[in-house]
Amino acid sequence: MSDATDIFGAVAMGYVIVESNRLDDWRRFLKQGLGLHETAADGNALAFRIDAHARRFMVRRGNAEDVTVSGWQVRDEATLDIIRRRLADRNIEIEASSAEDAAFRGVKSFIRVKGPKGMAIELFTRAVTTDEPLNMLPSGFVTGPSGMGHFAITSKQPEKLLRFWQEIFDARLSDRISQEMSGITLDITFLRLNERHHSIAVAATRGLRLDPIRTRIQHMNLLVETLEDLSGTFERLTDLGYGMAHEIGQHPNDREVSFYVLTPSGFELELGWNALRVEEAGWKQGYYNAISVWGHKPEKNTPLDKFLLNLGNFRRGIRSLFATEYSPL
């Protein structure tokens, strides 16, 4: 196998690590709200399952209040060697894992690079799995070959961010959406790494490049098996008092029905159902001029709420003009 080999379809999101000092709130959010299977909980870390993988969602104590690590499962060692060469050819430093760090993630071993916006990108081939029955509130989550979900990221350097995923992982363009919000046009590009419609969405302001989002990601996504899972989780999270950034609605491109809830660390988590899988032979790249076909309305939608939200976004956007955004390419 050579560097010219197309590795599309060989990489999928495997796990996520959040750094937070709000572990009690995160445990409540993940266990009672989302209804994930808890595998570990102490004063310094939490770990949860959603399928046969021993660990999928971890929270460890720290000040970031952000996603600090995303783990990506690679099909085999030969494919991982291709990725290693591509990283080395671009002078991207590769760090090997320790046994302790691998055990925390529920994998045999991994390699790590500093990815776009400073998020650690970790790559592994073998996950630790278990046949212990799941104890979850939803009936199930959609994982398998397409991975556990997707990330959406805002960037002042979208071309570099897209280039990273395309050159290293052979990501393919699914489609684009442009959406005007508060007088600013946001252009969003959706990349797929496998049959999932997108594993990475990259958003950028048109014209003057701003980043109004404090965290590395704007949101992450999980998919549930049934509509009843979606509605039941929405009700639980609402009853527990977690704010809805956007209530239930549907996207035009992947046709996913979803809602966006504010996590204890401030970024959003999108929970969705019935997202399409791309059929490569007949897929045509689309362009849409709205992020939603229906719904996805903010929970707080008064003129004052809109003013305060726009003011906060404006302030963070202006500050971002003077901040450097890290890119490995």
C-alpha positions in Angstrom: 0.0 0.0 0.0 1.3 3.5 -0.8 0.5 7.0 0.1 -1.5 7.3 -3.1 -4.0 4.7 -1.7 -7.4 6.1 -1.1 -8.3 5.3 2.6 -11.8 6.7 2.4 -14.1 4.5 4.5 -11.3 3.3 6.8 -11.6 5.9 9.5 -14.5 6.6 11.9 -15.0 8.6 15.2 -14.2 6.3 18.1 -14.3 8.3 21.3 -14.3 11.8 22.8 -12.7 13.3 25.9 -14.0 16.4 27.6 -12.1 18.3 30.2 -14.2 19.9 32.9 -14.4 20.7 36.6 -18.2 20.1 36.6 -18.0 16.3 36.9 -21.2 16.0 39.0 -23.2 17.9 36.4 -21.6 16.0 33.5 -22.5 12.7 35.3 -26.1 13.8 35.7 -26.2 15.0 32.1 -24.8 11.8 30.6 -26.4 9.2 32.9 -29.8 10.7 33.7 -30.2 12.9 30.7 -28.7 11.2 27.7 -29.0 7.9 29.5 -25.6 6.4 28.6 -24.1 3.3 30.3 -21.8 4.4 33.1 -18.6 2.3 33.4 -16.5 4.5 35.7 -17.1 7.4 38.0 -14.8 9.0 40.7 -13.7 12.4 41.7 -11.4 12.8 38.7 -13.0 11.1 35.7 -16.1 9.6 34.2 -16.5 7.0 31.4 -19.5 5.8 29.5 -20.5 3.2 26.9 -23.0 3.4 24.1 -22.3 0.0 22.4 -19.8 -2.9 22.7 -16.8 -0.5 23.0 -15.7 -0.4 26.6 -15.5 3.4 26.5 -16.9 6.0 24.1 -17.4 9.2 26.1 -15.0 10.3 28.9 -14.9 13.4 31.1 -11.8 14.1 33.1 -11.1 16.8 35.6 -9.6 20.0 34.2 -10.1 23.7 33.5 -10.7 23.6 29.7 -14.5 23.1 29.8 -14.2 21.8 26.3 -13.6 18.8 24.1 -9.8 18.3 24.3 -9.4 14.9 22.5 -11.1 13.1 19.7 -10.3 9.5 19.0 -10.6 8.0 15.5 -10.6 4.3 14.8 -8.6 3.2 11.8 -9.5 -0.1 10.0 -6.1 -1.8 10.3 -2.3 -1.3 10.9 -1.6 -1.0 7.2 -3.9 2.0 6.9 -2.5 3.5 10.1 1.0 3.3 8.5 -0.3 5.2 5.5 -1.6 7.9 7.8 1.7 8.0 9.7 3.6 8.6 6.5 1.2 11.4 5.4 1.7 13.1 8.8 5.5 12.7 8.7 5.6 14.0 5.1 3.9 17.2 6.4 6.2 17.5 9.4 3.3 16.9 11.8 4.8 15.5 15.0 3.4 12.1 16.1 3.3 11.0 19.8 2.9 7.4 20.9 0.6 6.5 23.7 1.3 5.2 27.2 -0.4 2.0 28.5 -2.2 4.1 31.1 -3.6 6.6 28.6 -4.7 3.8 26.3 -6.5 2.0 29.2 -8.4 5.2 30.1 -9.6 5.4 26.5 -10.5 1.8 26.2 -8.1 1.0 23.4 -5.0 -1.2 23.0 -2.8 1.7 21.9 -2.9 4.9 19.9 -0.9 7.7 18.3 -1.6 11.4 18.9 -1.1 14.6 16.9 -2.0 18.2 17.6 -4.9 18.8 15.3 -6.7 21.9 14.1 -7.6 24.4 16.8 -5.3 22.5 19.2 -7.6 19.5 19.6 -5.7 16.3 20.1 -6.4 13.9 17.3 -5.8 10.3 18.4 -5.7 7.3 16.1 -6.2 3.7 17.1 -6.9 0.3 15.4 -8.1 -1.9 18.3 -10.8 -1.0 20.8 -11.4 -2.9 24.0 -14.9 -4.4 23.7 -17.2 -6.1 26.1 -20.3 -8.3 25.9 -21.7 -7.0 29.2 -25.3 -5.9 28.6 -25.9 -2.2 28.2 -27.8 -0.4 30.9 -29.0 2.7 29.0 -32.2 4.7 28.8 -32.4 4.9 25.0 -32.8 1.6 23.2 -29.5 2.1 21.3 -27.1 4.4 19.4 -26.1 4.2 15.8 -22.4 3.4 15.6 -20.7 0.5 13.7 -18.6 1.2 10.6 -19.7 4.9 10.5 -18.4 5.6 14.0 -20.1 7.3 17.0 -21.0 10.7 15.6 -19.7 13.9 14.2 -18.1 17.2 15.1 -19.0 20.7 13.9 -16.2 23.3 14.2 -16.0 27.0 13.5 -12.8 28.3 12.0 -11.0 31.4 10.8 -8.9 29.1 8.5 -11.5 26.8 7.0 -9.3 26.0 4.0 -6.5 24.7 6.2 -8.9 22.7 8.4 -10.6 21.1 5.4 -7.2 20.4 3.8 -6.1 18.5 7.0 -9.0 16.1 6.8 -8.9 15.7 3.1 -5.1 15.2 2.7 -4.6 12.9 5.8 -7.9 10.9 5.7 -9.2 11.3 2.1 -12.4 13.0 3.4 -15.0 13.6 0.7 -17.2 16.6 0.3 -20.9 15.8 0.9 -22.5 19.2 0.5 -22.5 22.8 1.6 -25.0 25.1 3.4 -25.0 28.8 3.7 -27.1 30.4 6.5 -27.5 34.1 7.3 -27.6 34.7 11.1 -27.7 38.1 12.8 -26.5 39.9 9.6 -23.6 37.5 9.1 -23.5 34.7 6.5 -22.1 31.4 7.7 -20.7 29.0 5.1 -20.7 25.3 6.3 -18.9 22.5 4.5 -19.7 18.9 5.3 -17.0 16.2 5.0 -17.6 12.4 5.2 -15.0 9.8 6.1 -17.3 6.9 5.5 -20.9 6.1 4.9 -22.0 8.6 7.6 -23.2 11.8 5.8 -20.5 13.8 7.7 -18.0 13.2 10.4 -16.7 16.8 10.2 -18.6 20.0 9.5 -16.5 23.2 9.1 -18.2 26.6 9.5 -16.7 30.0 8.6 -18.0 33.5 8.4 -18.2 34.9 4.9 -15.9 37.9 4.3 -14.2 38.9 7.6 -13.2 35.7 9.3 -14.4 35.6 12.9 -14.8 32.8 15.4 -17.6 33.6 17.9 -17.4 30.2 19.6 -15.3 29.9 22.8 -14.8 26.1 22.6 -12.9 24.1 20.0 -16.1 22.5 18.7 -19.5 24.2 18.2 -21.2 20.9 18.7 -20.8 17.1 18.7 -23.4 14.7 17.5 -24.8 11.3 18.6 -27.5 9.3 16.8 -30.2 7.2 18.5 -31.9 4.2 17.0 -35.6 5.3 17.3 -37.8 8.4 17.3 -39.0 7.4 20.7 -35.4 7.5 21.9 -35.1 11.0 20.6 -38.3 12.3 22.1 -37.7 10.6 25.4 -34.2 12.0 25.8 -35.5 15.5 24.9 -38.1 15.2 27.7 -35.6 13.9 30.2 -33.1 16.7 29.5 -35.8 19.3 29.6 -37.1 18.0 32.9 -33.6 18.1 34.3 -33.3 21.7 33.4 -30.8 21.6 30.6 -31.2 24.4 28.1 -32.1 23.7 24.5 -29.9 25.7 22.1 -32.2 24.5 19.3 -35.4 22.5 19.8 -36.4 19.5 17.6 -36.1 20.1 13.8 -34.8 18.6 10.6 -31.7 19.3 8.4 -32.1 19.5 4.6 -28.9 17.7 3.6 -28.7 14.5 5.8 -32.4 14.6 6.6 -31.6 14.1 10.3 -34.2 14.9 12.9 -32.5 16.3 15.9 -32.2 18.8 18.8 -29.2 20.7 20.3 -28.8 20.8 24.1 -26.3 22.9 26.0 -23.8 20.7 27.8 -22.4 21.5 31.3 -19.2 22.8 29.6 -21.1 25.2 27.3 -20.7 23.6 23.9 -23.7 22.0 22.2 -24.5 18.3 21.8 -26.8 17.4 19.0 -28.9 14.2 19.4 -30.3 13.0 16.2 -32.3 10.2 14.5 -32.7 8.8 11.0 -29.7 10.5 9.3 -29.2 9.2 5.8 -26.1 7.1 4.8 -24.4 8.1 1.6 -24.6 5.8 -1.3 -21.3 6.6 -3.1 -22.3 5.4 -6.6 -25.3 7.9 -6.9 -24.3 10.7 -4.5 -24.4 14.3 -5.8 -23.0 17.1 -3.9 -25.7 19.6 -2.9 -26.0 23.2 -1.8 -28.6 24.5 0.6 -29.4 28.0 1.7 -30.8 27.1 5.2 -29.5 24.8 7.9 -33.0 23.5 8.7 -36.1 22.4 6.8 -38.3 23.0 9.8 -37.8 23.5 13.6 -34.5 23.9 15.4 -35.9 27.1 17.0 -34.0 28.5 20.0 -35.7 27.7 23.3 -35.1 31.3 24.4 -36.4 33.4 21.4 -37.5 36.7 22.8 -36.0 40.0 21.4 -33.9 40.3 24.6 -32.6 36.7 24.3 -31.6 37.4 20.7 -29.9 40.6 21.7 -27.9 39.1 24.5 -26.9 36.1 22.3 -25.8 38.3 19.4 -23.9 40.6 21.8 -22.0 37.7 23.2 -21.2 36.3 19.8 -20.1 39.7 18.6 -17.8 40.2 21.5 -16.2 36.8 21.1 -15.9 37.3 17.3 -14.1 40.6 17.8 -11.7 39.1 20.3 -11.0 36.2 17.9 -9.6 38.7 15.4 -6.6 39.1 17.7 -6.2 35.4 18.5 -4.1 32.9 16.6 -5.9 29.7 15.4 -3.6 26.7 15.4 -3.4 24.6 12.2 -1.0 21.7 11.6 -0.9 22.5 7.9 
